[in-house]
């Protein structure tokens, strides 16, 4: 695969990874908000329970009020139980959102490494081609120098022969 194609695929995967990360972050945020809601309910129940305990301690024992307060505490407990179930579901949902995001992130990182290796291979190939061209130029220069040296030697021998004949 060419470096250009790898870069394009990597950019698409990174975009997909960002979308999945945003979906996971939204799911995490919803789970955190659900946990905060549970904590608020627990605080309200604790305060209501404390007020109920105060009333019973001071002897304000109107039966209708006791029943009403107990009903409020029961409803708060039921809301806490339901909210905790909602938190568990929200956490499971966040986890299901995290898994594809991590897989896509791993894919994007692998493509980035592959792209880097491809660039290194292409760079090595360019260096090899450049070295081959330089070797060819050097070989051609040496061949020319040998030919010139042979021609010079031949010419020098011819001059010597002429000089020795005269």
C-alpha positions as CSV (number, residue, x, y, z in Angstrom):
1,X,0.0,0.0,0.0
2,X,1.4,3.4,-0.9
3,X,2.3,5.9,1.8
4,X,-0.4,8.3,0.4
5,X,-3.1,5.6,0.6
6,X,-1.9,4.7,4.1
7,X,-2.1,8.3,5.2
8,X,-5.6,8.6,3.9
9,X,-6.8,5.4,5.6
10,X,-5.1,6.6,8.8
11,X,-6.8,9.9,8.7
12,X,-10.2,8.2,8.3
13,X,-9.4,5.8,11.1
14,X,-8.4,8.7,13.4
15,X,-11.6,10.5,12.6
16,X,-13.6,7.3,13.4
17,X,-11.6,7.0,16.6
18,X,-12.4,10.6,17.6
19,X,-16.1,9.9,17.0
20,X,-16.0,6.7,19.1
21,X,-14.1,8.5,21.8
22,X,-16.7,11.2,22.0
23,X,-19.5,8.5,22.2
24,X,-17.6,6.8,25.0
25,X,-17.0,10.1,26.8
26,X,-20.7,10.9,26.6
27,X,-21.5,7.5,28.0
28,X,-19.0,8.0,30.8
29,X,-20.5,11.4,31.5
30,X,-24.0,9.9,31.7
31,X,-22.7,7.3,34.1
32,X,-21.0,9.9,36.3
33,X,-24.2,12.0,36.3
34,X,-26.2,8.9,37.4
35,X,-23.7,8.2,40.2
36,X,-24.0,11.9,41.3
37,X,-27.8,11.5,41.3
38,X,-27.5,8.4,43.5
39,X,-25.3,10.3,45.9
40,X,-27.8,13.2,46.1
41,X,-30.6,10.7,46.8
42,X,-28.5,9.1,49.5
43,X,-27.8,12.5,51.0
44,X,-31.5,13.4,51.0
45,X,-32.4,10.0,52.6
46,X,-29.7,10.5,55.2
47,X,-31.1,14.0,56.0
48,X,-34.7,12.8,56.0
49,X,-33.7,9.9,58.3
50,X,-32.0,12.3,60.7
51,X,-35.0,14.5,60.8
52,X,-37.3,11.5,61.4
53,X,-34.9,10.3,64.2
54,X,-35.0,13.8,65.8
55,X,-38.8,13.9,65.8
56,X,-39.0,10.5,67.4
57,X,-36.4,11.4,69.9
58,X,-38.2,14.5,71.1
59,X,-41.5,12.7,71.3
60,X,-43.3,14.2,68.4
61,X,-45.1,11.0,67.7
62,X,-48.1,11.9,65.5
63,X,-48.9,8.5,64.0
64,X,-49.9,10.0,60.6
65,X,-46.7,11.9,60.4
66,X,-44.6,8.8,61.4
67,X,-46.3,6.8,58.6
68,X,-45.8,9.7,56.2
69,X,-42.2,10.0,57.1
70,X,-41.6,6.3,56.8
71,X,-43.3,6.3,53.4
72,X,-41.0,9.1,52.3
73,X,-38.0,7.1,53.5
74,X,-39.3,3.9,51.8
75,X,-39.7,5.9,48.5
76,X,-36.3,7.4,48.8
77,X,-34.8,3.9,49.4
78,X,-36.7,2.5,46.3
79,X,-35.4,5.5,44.3
80,X,-31.9,4.8,45.4
81,X,-32.2,1.1,44.5
82,X,-33.6,2.1,41.1
83,X,-30.9,4.7,40.6
84,X,-28.1,2.3,41.5
85,X,-29.5,-0.1,38.9
86,X,-29.5,2.8,36.4
87,X,-25.8,3.5,37.3
88,X,-24.9,-0.2,36.7
89,X,-26.6,-0.1,33.3
90,X,-24.9,3.3,32.5
91,X,-21.5,1.8,33.4
92,X,-22.1,-1.3,31.3
93,X,-23.1,1.0,28.4
94,X,-20.0,3.1,28.9
95,X,-17.9,-0.1,28.8
96,X,-19.6,-1.2,25.6
97,X,-18.7,2.2,24.1
98,X,-15.1,2.0,25.3
99,X,-14.3,-1.3,23.6
100,X,-14.8,-0.1,20.0
101,X,-13.1,3.1,20.7
102,X,-10.0,1.3,22.0
103,X,-10.1,-1.1,19.1
104,X,-10.2,1.9,16.6
105,X,-7.5,3.7,18.6
106,X,-5.3,0.5,18.3
107,X,-6.1,0.4,14.6
108,X,-5.1,4.0,14.1
109,X,-1.9,3.5,16.0
110,X,-1.0,0.4,14.0
111,X,-1.7,2.3,10.7
112,X,0.5,5.2,12.0
113,X,3.3,2.7,12.6
114,X,2.7,1.1,9.2
115,X,2.8,4.5,7.5
116,X,6.0,5.3,9.3
117,X,7.6,2.0,8.2
118,X,6.4,2.7,4.6
119,X,8.0,6.1,4.7
120,X,11.2,4.5,6.0
121,X,11.1,1.9,3.2
122,X,10.5,4.5,0.6
123,X,13.3,6.6,1.9
124,X,15.6,3.6,1.9
125,X,14.6,2.9,-1.7
126,X,15.3,6.5,-2.7
127,X,18.7,6.3,-1.0
128,X,19.4,3.0,-2.8
129,X,18.4,4.4,-6.2
130,X,20.5,7.5,-5.5
131,X,23.5,5.4,-4.5
132,X,23.1,3.2,-7.6
133,X,23.0,6.4,-9.8
134,X,26.2,7.7,-8.0
135,X,27.8,4.2,-8.5
136,X,26.9,4.3,-12.2
137,X,28.3,7.8,-12.5
138,X,31.5,6.7,-10.7
139,X,31.8,3.6,-12.9
140,X,31.3,5.7,-16.1
141,X,33.9,8.2,-14.9
142,X,36.4,5.5,-14.2
143,X,35.7,3.9,-17.6
144,X,36.3,7.2,-19.3
145,X,39.5,7.7,-17.3
146,X,40.7,4.2,-18.3
147,X,39.9,4.9,-21.9
148,X,41.7,8.3,-21.8
149,X,44.6,6.7,-20.0
150,X,44.7,3.9,-22.7
151,X,44.5,6.5,-25.4
152,X,47.3,8.5,-23.8
153,X,49.4,5.4,-23.4
154,X,48.8,4.4,-27.0
155,X,49.6,7.9,-28.2
156,X,52.8,8.0,-26.0
157,X,53.8,4.6,-27.4
158,X,53.2,5.8,-30.9
159,X,55.3,8.9,-30.3
160,X,58.1,6.8,-28.9
161,X,57.9,4.5,-31.9
162,X,58.1,7.5,-34.2
163,X,61.0,9.0,-32.3
164,X,62.9,5.7,-32.2
165,X,62.4,5.3,-36.0
166,X,63.8,8.6,-36.7
